[in-house]
Amino acid sequence: DNVEDAMGHVRFLLFYLLCGVLAALAQLGIDPASTTPLIGASGAISGVLGAYLILHPKAKVLVPVVVIPLYLPAWLLLVFWFGFQFVALADGGSSNVAWWAHIGGFVAGATLIPFFRYRAVPLFGMGDPPGGVTLRRGVGWQRAQKGRDGSRRGPWG
């Protein structure tokens, strides 16, 4: 259940950088007068979160609530996280965080993942087991590693 495994190392690097650029453009396009510095990788990481939502929405994510370990579906956590970005925007920008970059990166990642993934990797968790994904490399990774002739692909996609 890994975004990089769904596309390979080189494509993942391009995907990550493109999400970062689109996140910065979203921040600048929506709030051109912003004085918030656009440094860091939060927009690109938000893109990876958006891609994860599209690839593995049913994956179980461990959330330590006080002392009780709780497993929640990834889609619930990511929808909550995405909504929190808008709540934080309502604060009026007092935190010096590029919230629109987070939103733009998330949308970019969710939009771009169908084009960057290996064709054999299913979307929306269709290839995941009913209880969520396992801790080993996912079925999509295994399928993607086989060429049409049954041979393994190289490490660079």
CNS distance restraints for C-alpha pairs under 8 A (distance, minus, plus):
assign (resid   1 and name CA) (resid   5 and name CA) 7.79 0.50 0.50
assign (resid   1 and name CA) (resid  56 and name CA) 6.71 0.50 0.50
assign (resid   1 and name CA) (resid  59 and name CA) 7.64 0.50 0.50
assign (resid   1 and name CA) (resid 133 and name CA) 6.27 0.50 0.50
assign (resid   1 and name CA) (resid 134 and name CA) 7.53 0.50 0.50
assign (resid   1 and name CA) (resid 135 and name CA) 7.70 0.50 0.50
assign (resid   1 and name CA) (resid 137 and name CA) 6.62 0.50 0.50
assign (resid   1 and name CA) (resid 138 and name CA) 5.50 0.50 0.50
assign (resid   2 and name CA) (resid   6 and name CA) 6.56 0.50 0.50
assign (resid   2 and name CA) (resid  52 and name CA) 7.59 0.50 0.50
assign (resid   2 and name CA) (resid 137 and name CA) 7.72 0.50 0.50
assign (resid   2 and name CA) (resid 138 and name CA) 7.73 0.50 0.50
assign (resid   3 and name CA) (resid   7 and name CA) 7.03 0.50 0.50
assign (resid   3 and name CA) (resid  12 and name CA) 7.76 0.50 0.50
assign (resid   3 and name CA) (resid  48 and name CA) 6.95 0.50 0.50
assign (resid   3 and name CA) (resid  51 and name CA) 6.84 0.50 0.50
assign (resid   3 and name CA) (resid  52 and name CA) 6.13 0.50 0.50
assign (resid   3 and name CA) (resid  55 and name CA) 7.60 0.50 0.50
assign (resid   4 and name CA) (resid   8 and name CA) 5.65 0.50 0.50
assign (resid   4 and name CA) (resid   9 and name CA) 6.25 0.50 0.50
assign (resid   4 and name CA) (resid  12 and name CA) 5.43 0.50 0.50
assign (resid   5 and name CA) (resid   9 and name CA) 7.58 0.50 0.50
assign (resid   5 and name CA) (resid 141 and name CA) 5.68 0.50 0.50
assign (resid   6 and name CA) (resid 117 and name CA) 5.25 0.50 0.50
assign (resid   6 and name CA) (resid 118 and name CA) 6.04 0.50 0.50
assign (resid   6 and name CA) (resid 121 and name CA) 6.19 0.50 0.50
assign (resid   6 and name CA) (resid 140 and name CA) 6.61 0.50 0.50
assign (resid   6 and name CA) (resid 141 and name CA) 6.00 0.50 0.50
assign (resid   6 and name CA) (resid 144 and name CA) 7.45 0.50 0.50
assign (resid   7 and name CA) (resid  11 and name CA) 5.83 0.50 0.50
assign (resid   7 and name CA) (resid  12 and name CA) 6.05 0.50 0.50
assign (resid   7 and name CA) (resid 116 and name CA) 5.99 0.50 0.50
assign (resid   7 and name CA) (resid 117 and name CA) 4.33 0.50 0.50
assign (resid   7 and name CA) (resid 118 and name CA) 5.26 0.50 0.50
assign (resid   7 and name CA) (resid 157 and name CA) 7.01 0.50 0.50
assign (resid   8 and name CA) (resid  12 and name CA) 5.95 0.50 0.50
assign (resid   8 and name CA) (resid 155 and name CA) 7.27 0.50 0.50
assign (resid   8 and name CA) (resid 156 and name CA) 6.04 0.50 0.50
assign (resid   8 and name CA) (resid 157 and name CA) 4.75 0.50 0.50
assign (resid   9 and name CA) (resid  13 and name CA) 6.27 0.50 0.50
assign (resid   9 and name CA) (resid 155 and name CA) 7.42 0.50 0.50
assign (resid   9 and name CA) (resid 156 and name CA) 5.69 0.50 0.50
assign (resid   9 and name CA) (resid 157 and name CA) 6.68 0.50 0.50
assign (resid  10 and name CA) (resid  14 and name CA) 6.42 0.50 0.50
assign (resid  10 and name CA) (resid 156 and name CA) 5.93 0.50 0.50
assign (resid  10 and name CA) (resid 157 and name CA) 6.81 0.50 0.50
assign (resid  11 and name CA) (resid  15 and name CA) 5.95 0.50 0.50
assign (resid  11 and name CA) (resid 116 and name CA) 6.55 0.50 0.50
assign (resid  11 and name CA) (resid 157 and name CA) 7.36 0.50 0.50
assign (resid  12 and name CA) (resid  16 and name CA) 5.91 0.50 0.50
assign (resid  12 and name CA) (resid 116 and name CA) 7.77 0.50 0.50
assign (resid  13 and name CA) (resid  17 and name CA) 6.17 0.50 0.50
assign (resid  14 and name CA) (resid  18 and name CA) 5.98 0.50 0.50
assign (resid  15 and name CA) (resid  19 and name CA) 6.08 0.50 0.50
assign (resid  15 and name CA) (resid 109 and name CA) 7.80 0.50 0.50
assign (resid  15 and name CA) (resid 112 and name CA) 7.72 0.50 0.50
assign (resid  15 and name CA) (resid 116 and name CA) 7.07 0.50 0.50
assign (resid  16 and name CA) (resid  20 and name CA) 6.30 0.50 0.50
assign (resid  16 and name CA) (resid  44 and name CA) 5.47 0.50 0.50
assign (resid  16 and name CA) (resid  45 and name CA) 7.42 0.50 0.50
assign (resid  16 and name CA) (resid  47 and name CA) 7.08 0.50 0.50
assign (resid  16 and name CA) (resid  48 and name CA) 7.08 0.50 0.50
assign (resid  17 and name CA) (resid  21 and name CA) 6.28 0.50 0.50
assign (resid  17 and name CA) (resid  44 and name CA) 6.59 0.50 0.50
assign (resid  18 and name CA) (resid  22 and name CA) 6.07 0.50 0.50
assign (resid  18 and name CA) (resid  44 and name CA) 7.62 0.50 0.50
assign (resid  19 and name CA) (resid  23 and name CA) 5.91 0.50 0.50
assign (resid  19 and name CA) (resid  43 and name CA) 6.74 0.50 0.50
assign (resid  19 and name CA) (resid  44 and name CA) 4.81 0.50 0.50
assign (resid  19 and name CA) (resid  47 and name CA) 5.38 0.50 0.50
assign (resid  19 and name CA) (resid 105 and name CA) 5.30 0.50 0.50
assign (resid  19 and name CA) (resid 106 and name CA) 7.99 0.50 0.50
assign (resid  19 and name CA) (resid 108 and name CA) 5.80 0.50 0.50
assign (resid  19 and name CA) (resid 109 and name CA) 6.09 0.50 0.50
assign (resid  20 and name CA) (resid  24 and name CA) 6.27 0.50 0.50
assign (resid  20 and name CA) (resid  41 and name CA) 6.75 0.50 0.50
assign (resid  20 and name CA) (resid  42 and name CA) 7.79 0.50 0.50
assign (resid  20 and name CA) (resid  43 and name CA) 5.12 0.50 0.50
assign (resid  20 and name CA) (resid  44 and name CA) 3.97 0.50 0.50
assign (resid  20 and name CA) (resid  45 and name CA) 7.75 0.50 0.50
assign (resid  20 and name CA) (resid  47 and name CA) 7.49 0.50 0.50
assign (resid  20 and name CA) (resid 105 and name CA) 6.39 0.50 0.50
assign (resid  21 and name CA) (resid  25 and name CA) 6.22 0.50 0.50
assign (resid  21 and name CA) (resid  44 and name CA) 7.73 0.50 0.50
assign (resid  22 and name CA) (resid  26 and name CA) 6.07 0.50 0.50
assign (resid  22 and name CA) (resid 101 and name CA) 7.98 0.50 0.50
assign (resid  22 and name CA) (resid 104 and name CA) 6.59 0.50 0.50
assign (resid  22 and name CA) (resid 105 and name CA) 6.28 0.50 0.50
assign (resid  22 and name CA) (resid 108 and name CA) 6.70 0.50 0.50
assign (resid  23 and name CA) (resid  27 and name CA) 6.37 0.50 0.50
assign (resid  23 and name CA) (resid  43 and name CA) 5.02 0.50 0.50
assign (resid  23 and name CA) (resid  44 and name CA) 6.87 0.50 0.50
assign (resid  23 and name CA) (resid 100 and name CA) 7.41 0.50 0.50
assign (resid  23 and name CA) (resid 101 and name CA) 4.30 0.50 0.50
assign (resid  23 and name CA) (resid 102 and name CA) 6.50 0.50 0.50
assign (resid  23 and name CA) (resid 103 and name CA) 7.36 0.50 0.50
assign (resid  23 and name CA) (resid 104 and name CA) 4.58 0.50 0.50
assign (resid  23 and name CA) (resid 105 and name CA) 4.27 0.50 0.50
assign (resid  23 and name CA) (resid 106 and name CA) 7.96 0.50 0.50
assign (resid  23 and name CA) (resid 108 and name CA) 7.41 0.50 0.50
assign (resid  24 and name CA) (resid  28 and name CA) 6.18 0.50 0.50
assign (resid  24 and name CA) (resid  38 and name CA) 6.69 0.50 0.50
assign (resid  24 and name CA) (resid  43 and name CA) 7.06 0.50 0.50
assign (resid  24 and name CA) (resid 101 and name CA) 5.45 0.50 0.50
assign (resid  24 and name CA) (resid 104 and name CA) 7.74 0.50 0.50
assign (resid  25 and name CA) (resid  29 and name CA) 5.68 0.50 0.50
assign (resid  25 and name CA) (resid 101 and name CA) 7.61 0.50 0.50
assign (resid  25 and name CA) (resid 104 and name CA) 7.98 0.50 0.50
assign (resid  26 and name CA) (resid  30 and name CA) 5.99 0.50 0.50
assign (resid  26 and name CA) (resid 100 and name CA) 6.25 0.50 0.50
assign (resid  26 and name CA) (resid 101 and name CA) 5.78 0.50 0.50
assign (resid  26 and name CA) (resid 104 and name CA) 5.23 0.50 0.50
assign (resid  26 and name CA) (resid 105 and name CA) 7.93 0.50 0.50
assign (resid  27 and name CA) (resid  31 and name CA) 5.78 0.50 0.50
assign (resid  27 and name CA) (resid  32 and name CA) 7.35 0.50 0.50
assign (resid  27 and name CA) (resid  98 and name CA) 6.64 0.50 0.50
assign (resid  27 and name CA) (resid  99 and name CA) 7.57 0.50 0.50
assign (resid  27 and name CA) (resid 100 and name CA) 4.80 0.50 0.50
assign (resid  27 and name CA) (resid 101 and name CA) 4.79 0.50 0.50
assign (resid  27 and name CA) (resid 104 and name CA) 7.25 0.50 0.50
assign (resid  28 and name CA) (resid  32 and name CA) 4.60 0.50 0.50
assign (resid  28 and name CA) (resid  33 and name CA) 7.81 0.50 0.50
assign (resid  28 and name CA) (resid  34 and name CA) 7.37 0.50 0.50
assign (resid  30 and name CA) (resid 100 and name CA) 7.39 0.50 0.50
assign (resid  36 and name CA) (resid  96 and name CA) 5.50 0.50 0.50
assign (resid  36 and name CA) (resid  97 and name CA) 6.48 0.50 0.50
assign (resid  36 and name CA) (resid  98 and name CA) 6.19 0.50 0.50
assign (resid  37 and name CA) (resid  96 and name CA) 7.88 0.50 0.50
assign (resid  37 and name CA) (resid  98 and name CA) 7.56 0.50 0.50
assign (resid  38 and name CA) (resid  98 and name CA) 6.89 0.50 0.50
assign (resid  41 and name CA) (resid  45 and name CA) 6.08 0.50 0.50
assign (resid  42 and name CA) (resid  46 and name CA) 5.98 0.50 0.50
assign (resid  42 and name CA) (resid 101 and name CA) 7.65 0.50 0.50
assign (resid  42 and name CA) (resid 102 and name CA) 6.37 0.50 0.50
assign (resid  43 and name CA) (resid  47 and name CA) 6.39 0.50 0.50
assign (resid  43 and name CA) (resid 101 and name CA) 5.13 0.50 0.50
assign (resid  43 and name CA) (resid 102 and name CA) 4.68 0.50 0.50
assign (resid  43 and name CA) (resid 103 and name CA) 7.66 0.50 0.50
assign (resid  43 and name CA) (resid 104 and name CA) 7.14 0.50 0.50
assign (resid  43 and name CA) (resid 105 and name CA) 4.67 0.50 0.50
assign (resid  43 and name CA) (resid 106 and name CA) 7.32 0.50 0.50
assign (resid  44 and name CA) (resid  48 and name CA) 6.59 0.50 0.50
assign (resid  44 and name CA) (resid 102 and name CA) 7.99 0.50 0.50
assign (resid  44 and name CA) (resid 105 and name CA) 5.75 0.50 0.50
assign (resid  45 and name CA) (resid  49 and name CA) 6.39 0.50 0.50
assign (resid  45 and name CA) (resid 105 and name CA) 7.44 0.50 0.50
assign (resid  46 and name CA) (resid  50 and name CA) 6.27 0.50 0.50
assign (resid  46 and name CA) (resid 102 and name CA) 5.53 0.50 0.50
assign (resid  46 and name CA) (resid 103 and name CA) 7.34 0.50 0.50
assign (resid  46 and name CA) (resid 105 and name CA) 5.08 0.50 0.50
assign (resid  46 and name CA) (resid 106 and name CA) 4.59 0.50 0.50
assign (resid  46 and name CA) (resid 109 and name CA) 7.35 0.50 0.50
assign (resid  47 and name CA) (resid  51 and name CA) 6.25 0.50 0.50
assign (resid  47 and name CA) (resid 102 and name CA) 7.94 0.50 0.50
assign (resid  47 and name CA) (resid 104 and name CA) 7.94 0.50 0.50
assign (resid  47 and name CA) (resid 105 and name CA) 4.39 0.50 0.50
assign (resid  47 and name CA) (resid 106 and name CA) 4.23 0.50 0.50
assign (resid  47 and name CA) (resid 107 and name CA) 6.82 0.50 0.50
assign (resid  47 and name CA) (resid 108 and name CA) 5.88 0.50 0.50
assign (resid  47 and name CA) (resid 109 and name CA) 3.83 0.50 0.50
assign (resid  47 and name CA) (resid 110 and name CA) 6.85 0.50 0.50
assign (resid  48 and name CA) (resid  52 and name CA) 6.12 0.50 0.50
assign (resid  48 and name CA) (resid 106 and name CA) 7.18 0.50 0.50
assign (resid  48 and name CA) (resid 109 and name CA) 5.81 0.50 0.50
assign (resid  49 and name CA) (resid  53 and name CA) 6.28 0.50 0.50
assign (resid  49 and name CA) (resid  78 and name CA) 7.27 0.50 0.50
assign (resid  49 and name CA) (resid 106 and name CA) 6.30 0.50 0.50
assign (resid  49 and name CA) (resid 109 and name CA) 7.19 0.50 0.50
assign (resid  49 and name CA) (resid 110 and name CA) 7.97 0.50 0.50
assign (resid  50 and name CA) (resid  54 and name CA) 6.59 0.50 0.50
assign (resid  50 and name CA) (resid  78 and name CA) 7.89 0.50 0.50
assign (resid  50 and name CA) (resid 105 and name CA) 7.68 0.50 0.50
assign (resid  50 and name CA) (resid 106 and name CA) 4.52 0.50 0.50
assign (resid  50 and name CA) (resid 107 and name CA) 6.27 0.50 0.50
assign (resid  50 and name CA) (resid 108 and name CA) 7.41 0.50 0.50
assign (resid  50 and name CA) (resid 109 and name CA) 4.81 0.50 0.50
assign (resid  50 and name CA) (resid 110 and name CA) 4.35 0.50 0.50
assign (resid  51 and name CA) (resid  55 and name CA) 6.13 0.50 0.50
assign (resid  51 and name CA) (resid 106 and name CA) 7.68 0.50 0.50
assign (resid  51 and name CA) (resid 109 and name CA) 4.87 0.50 0.50
assign (resid  51 and name CA) (resid 110 and name CA) 4.59 0.50 0.50
assign (resid  51 and name CA) (resid 111 and name CA) 7.75 0.50 0.50
assign (resid  51 and name CA) (resid 112 and name CA) 7.64 0.50 0.50
assign (resid  51 and name CA) (resid 113 and name CA) 5.50 0.50 0.50
assign (resid  52 and name CA) (resid  56 and name CA) 5.56 0.50 0.50
assign (resid  52 and name CA) (resid  57 and name CA) 7.10 0.50 0.50
assign (resid  52 and name CA) (resid 110 and name CA) 7.80 0.50 0.50
assign (resid  53 and name CA) (resid  57 and name CA) 4.86 0.50 0.50
assign (resid  53 and name CA) (resid  74 and name CA) 6.76 0.50 0.50
assign (resid  53 and name CA) (resid  75 and name CA) 5.84 0.50 0.50
assign (resid  53 and name CA) (resid  78 and name CA) 6.79 0.50 0.50
assign (resid  53 and name CA) (resid 110 and name CA) 7.15 0.50 0.50
assign (resid  53 and name CA) (resid 124 and name CA) 7.52 0.50 0.50
assign (resid  54 and name CA) (resid 110 and name CA) 6.05 0.50 0.50
assign (resid  54 and name CA) (resid 113 and name CA) 7.55 0.50 0.50
assign (resid  54 and name CA) (resid 123 and name CA) 5.98 0.50 0.50
assign (resid  54 and name CA) (resid 124 and name CA) 5.07 0.50 0.50
assign (resid  54 and name CA) (resid 125 and name CA) 7.56 0.50 0.50
assign (resid  55 and name CA) (resid 122 and name CA) 7.04 0.50 0.50
assign (resid  55 and name CA) (resid 123 and name CA) 4.79 0.50 0.50
assign (resid  55 and name CA) (resid 124 and name CA) 4.95 0.50 0.50
assign (resid  55 and name CA) (resid 125 and name CA) 5.51 0.50 0.50
assign (resid  56 and name CA) (resid  74 and name CA) 7.12 0.50 0.50
assign (resid  56 and name CA) (resid  75 and name CA) 7.93 0.50 0.50
assign (resid  56 and name CA) (resid 123 and name CA) 7.43 0.50 0.50
assign (resid  56 and name CA) (resid 124 and name CA) 5.78 0.50 0.50
assign (resid  56 and name CA) (resid 125 and name CA) 4.53 0.50 0.50
assign (resid  56 and name CA) (resid 128 and name CA) 7.55 0.50 0.50
assign (resid  56 and name CA) (resid 133 and name CA) 7.75 0.50 0.50
assign (resid  57 and name CA) (resid  73 and name CA) 6.71 0.50 0.50
assign (resid  57 and name CA) (resid  74 and name CA) 5.16 0.50 0.50
assign (resid  57 and name CA) (resid  75 and name CA) 4.57 0.50 0.50
assign (resid  57 and name CA) (resid 124 and name CA) 5.97 0.50 0.50
assign (resid  57 and name CA) (resid 125 and name CA) 5.96 0.50 0.50
assign (resid  58 and name CA) (resid  73 and name CA) 5.17 0.50 0.50
assign (resid  58 and name CA) (resid  74 and name CA) 5.84 0.50 0.50
assign (resid  58 and name CA) (resid  75 and name CA) 6.48 0.50 0.50
assign (resid  58 and name CA) (resid 124 and name CA) 7.94 0.50 0.50
assign (resid  58 and name CA) (resid 125 and name CA) 6.23 0.50 0.50
assign (resid  58 and name CA) (resid 128 and name CA) 7.96 0.50 0.50
assign (resid  58 and name CA) (resid 131 and name CA) 7.95 0.50 0.50
assign (resid  58 and name CA) (resid 132 and name CA) 5.47 0.50 0.50
assign (resid  58 and name CA) (resid 133 and name CA) 7.67 0.50 0.50
assign (resid  59 and name CA) (resid  73 and name CA) 5.50 0.50 0.50
assign (resid  59 and name CA) (resid  74 and name CA) 5.38 0.50 0.50
assign (resid  59 and name CA) (resid  75 and name CA) 7.98 0.50 0.50
assign (resid  59 and name CA) (resid 125 and name CA) 7.75 0.50 0.50
assign (resid  59 and name CA) (resid 128 and name CA) 7.97 0.50 0.50
assign (resid  59 and name CA) (resid 131 and name CA) 7.86 0.50 0.50
assign (resid  59 and name CA) (resid 132 and name CA) 4.41 0.50 0.50
assign (resid  59 and name CA) (resid 133 and name CA) 5.24 0.50 0.50
assign (resid  60 and name CA) (resid  71 and name CA) 5.55 0.50 0.50
assign (resid  60 and name CA) (resid  72 and name CA) 5.34 0.50 0.50
assign (resid  60 and name CA) (resid  73 and name CA) 4.68 0.50 0.50
assign (resid  60 and name CA) (resid  74 and name CA) 6.00 0.50 0.50
assign (resid  60 and name CA) (resid 131 and name CA) 7.91 0.50 0.50
assign (resid  60 and name CA) (resid 132 and name CA) 5.69 0.50 0.50
assign (resid  60 and name CA) (resid 133 and name CA) 7.10 0.50 0.50
assign (resid  61 and name CA) (resid  71 and name CA) 5.24 0.50 0.50
assign (resid  61 and name CA) (resid  72 and name CA) 5.34 0.50 0.50
assign (resid  61 and name CA) (resid  73 and name CA) 6.08 0.50 0.50
assign (resid  61 and name CA) (resid  74 and name CA) 5.92 0.50 0.50
assign (resid  62 and name CA) (resid  69 and name CA) 6.56 0.50 0.50
assign (resid  62 and name CA) (resid  70 and name CA) 5.70 0.50 0.50
assign (resid  62 and name CA) (resid  71 and name CA) 4.54 0.50 0.50
assign (resid  62 and name CA) (resid  72 and name CA) 6.62 0.50 0.50
assign (resid  63 and name CA) (resid  69 and name CA) 6.05 0.50 0.50
assign (resid  63 and name CA) (resid  70 and name CA) 5.15 0.50 0.50
assign (resid  63 and name CA) (resid  71 and name CA) 5.96 0.50 0.50
assign (resid  63 and name CA) (resid  72 and name CA) 7.04 0.50 0.50
assign (resid  64 and name CA) (resid  68 and name CA) 6.03 0.50 0.50
assign (resid  64 and name CA) (resid  69 and name CA) 4.61 0.50 0.50
assign (resid  64 and name CA) (resid  70 and name CA) 6.01 0.50 0.50
assign (resid  65 and name CA) (resid  69 and name CA) 6.12 0.50 0.50
assign (resid  65 and name CA) (resid  70 and name CA) 6.65 0.50 0.50
assign (resid  72 and name CA) (resid  76 and name CA) 6.98 0.50 0.50
assign (resid  72 and name CA) (resid  77 and name CA) 7.16 0.50 0.50
assign (resid  73 and name CA) (resid  77 and name CA) 6.81 0.50 0.50
assign (resid  74 and name CA) (resid  78 and name CA) 6.03 0.50 0.50
assign (resid  75 and name CA) (resid  79 and name CA) 5.91 0.50 0.50
assign (resid  76 and name CA) (resid  80 and name CA) 6.12 0.50 0.50
assign (resid  77 and name CA) (resid  81 and name CA) 6.08 0.50 0.50
assign (resid  78 and name CA) (resid  82 and name CA) 6.00 0.50 0.50
assign (resid  79 and name CA) (resid  83 and name CA) 6.10 0.50 0.50
assign (resid  80 and name CA) (resid  84 and name CA) 6.13 0.50 0.50
assign (resid  81 and name CA) (resid  85 and name CA) 6.61 0.50 0.50
assign (resid  82 and name CA) (resid  86 and name CA) 7.22 0.50 0.50
assign (resid  82 and name CA) (resid 103 and name CA) 7.01 0.50 0.50
assign (resid  82 and name CA) (resid 106 and name CA) 7.85 0.50 0.50
assign (resid  83 and name CA) (resid  87 and name CA) 6.51 0.50 0.50
assign (resid  84 and name CA) (resid  88 and name CA) 6.04 0.50 0.50
assign (resid  85 and name CA) (resid  89 and name CA) 6.29 0.50 0.50
assign (resid  85 and name CA) (resid  99 and name CA) 6.04 0.50 0.50
assign (resid  85 and name CA) (resid 100 and name CA) 7.95 0.50 0.50
assign (resid  85 and name CA) (resid 102 and name CA) 7.25 0.50 0.50
assign (resid  85 and name CA) (resid 103 and name CA) 6.84 0.50 0.50
assign (resid  86 and name CA) (resid  90 and name CA) 6.44 0.50 0.50
assign (resid  86 and name CA) (resid  99 and name CA) 7.71 0.50 0.50
assign (resid  87 and name CA) (resid  91 and name CA) 6.98 0.50 0.50
assign (resid  88 and name CA) (resid  92 and name CA) 7.80 0.50 0.50
assign (resid  88 and name CA) (resid  93 and name CA) 7.67 0.50 0.50
assign (resid  88 and name CA) (resid  99 and name CA) 7.34 0.50 0.50
assign (resid  89 and name CA) (resid  93 and name CA) 6.12 0.50 0.50
assign (resid  89 and name CA) (resid  99 and name CA) 6.37 0.50 0.50
assign (resid  93 and name CA) (resid  97 and name CA) 7.18 0.50 0.50
assign (resid  98 and name CA) (resid 102 and name CA) 6.79 0.50 0.50
assign (resid  99 and name CA) (resid 103 and name CA) 6.43 0.50 0.50
assign (resid 100 and name CA) (resid 104 and name CA) 5.88 0.50 0.50
assign (resid 101 and name CA) (resid 105 and name CA) 5.85 0.50 0.50
assign (resid 102 and name CA) (resid 106 and name CA) 6.13 0.50 0.50
assign (resid 103 and name CA) (resid 107 and name CA) 6.24 0.50 0.50
assign (resid 104 and name CA) (resid 108 and name CA) 5.99 0.50 0.50
assign (resid 105 and name CA) (resid 109 and name CA) 6.07 0.50 0.50
assign (resid 106 and name CA) (resid 110 and name CA) 6.23 0.50 0.50
assign (resid 107 and name CA) (resid 111 and name CA) 6.02 0.50 0.50
assign (resid 108 and name CA) (resid 112 and name CA) 5.90 0.50 0.50
assign (resid 109 and name CA) (resid 113 and name CA) 5.94 0.50 0.50
assign (resid 112 and name CA) (resid 116 and name CA) 6.44 0.50 0.50
assign (resid 113 and name CA) (resid 117 and name CA) 5.85 0.50 0.50
assign (resid 114 and name CA) (resid 123 and name CA) 7.51 0.50 0.50
assign (resid 117 and name CA) (resid 121 and name CA) 6.52 0.50 0.50
assign (resid 118 and name CA) (resid 144 and name CA) 6.04 0.50 0.50
assign (resid 119 and name CA) (resid 144 and name CA) 7.56 0.50 0.50
assign (resid 120 and name CA) (resid 140 and name CA) 6.53 0.50 0.50
assign (resid 120 and name CA) (resid 143 and name CA) 6.01 0.50 0.50
assign (resid 120 and name CA) (resid 144 and name CA) 5.53 0.50 0.50
assign (resid 121 and name CA) (resid 127 and name CA) 7.72 0.50 0.50
assign (resid 121 and name CA) (resid 140 and name CA) 4.52 0.50 0.50
assign (resid 121 and name CA) (resid 141 and name CA) 7.13 0.50 0.50
assign (resid 121 and name CA) (resid 143 and name CA) 7.12 0.50 0.50
assign (resid 121 and name CA) (resid 144 and name CA) 6.51 0.50 0.50
assign (resid 122 and name CA) (resid 126 and name CA) 5.76 0.50 0.50
assign (resid 122 and name CA) (resid 127 and name CA) 5.81 0.50 0.50
assign (resid 122 and name CA) (resid 140 and name CA) 6.74 0.50 0.50
assign (resid 123 and name CA) (resid 127 and name CA) 7.86 0.50 0.50
assign (resid 127 and name CA) (resid 139 and name CA) 6.59 0.50 0.50
assign (resid 127 and name CA) (resid 140 and name CA) 6.83 0.50 0.50
assign (resid 128 and name CA) (resid 132 and name CA) 5.99 0.50 0.50
assign (resid 128 and name CA) (resid 133 and name CA) 5.35 0.50 0.50
assign (resid 128 and name CA) (resid 138 and name CA) 7.54 0.50 0.50
assign (resid 128 and name CA) (resid 139 and name CA) 7.09 0.50 0.50
assign (resid 129 and name CA) (resid 133 and name CA) 5.90 0.50 0.50
assign (resid 129 and name CA) (resid 134 and name CA) 7.76 0.50 0.50
assign (resid 133 and name CA) (resid 138 and name CA) 6.93 0.50 0.50
assign (resid 134 and name CA) (resid 138 and name CA) 6.87 0.50 0.50
assign (resid 137 and name CA) (resid 141 and name CA) 6.30 0.50 0.50
assign (resid 137 and name CA) (resid 142 and name CA) 7.37 0.50 0.50
assign (resid 138 and name CA) (resid 142 and name CA) 6.64 0.50 0.50
assign (resid 139 and name CA) (resid 143 and name CA) 6.15 0.50 0.50
assign (resid 140 and name CA) (resid 144 and name CA) 5.94 0.50 0.50
assign (resid 141 and name CA) (resid 145 and name CA) 6.21 0.50 0.50
assign (resid 142 and name CA) (resid 146 and name CA) 7.00 0.50 0.50
assign (resid 145 and name CA) (resid 152 and name CA) 5.31 0.50 0.50
assign (resid 145 and name CA) (resid 153 and name CA) 5.32 0.50 0.50
assign (resid 146 and name CA) (resid 150 and name CA) 5.21 0.50 0.50
assign (resid 146 and name CA) (resid 151 and name CA) 5.46 0.50 0.50
assign (resid 146 and name CA) (resid 152 and name CA) 4.72 0.50 0.50
assign (resid 146 and name CA) (resid 153 and name CA) 6.21 0.50 0.50
assign (resid 147 and name CA) (resid 151 and name CA) 5.18 0.50 0.50
assign (resid 147 and name CA) (resid 152 and name CA) 5.89 0.50 0.50
assign (resid 147 and name CA) (resid 153 and name CA) 6.21 0.50 0.50
assign (resid 153 and name CA) (resid 157 and name CA) 6.70 0.50 0.50
